[in-house]
Amino acid sequence: MALYRNPRDKRIFVPRPNGSVVLNFGHPIAWAILMCMTVIPFVIVTVVTVAVFL
């Protein structure tokens, strides 16, 4: 899956032909959205899970 990356496109959410949207990774806010919505929650869940089992 190729990332949509066009720094000249000012939109963060770019519509696709099938009706869905994709993040424009040429925009820095898209990276912040990715971190806040996936990476940071995954790290928190992993740390809490390890702490419970130890």
Secondary structure, 3 states (H helix, E strand, C coil): CCCECCCCCCCCEEECCCCCEEEECCCHHHHHHHHHHHHHHHHHHHHHHHHHHC
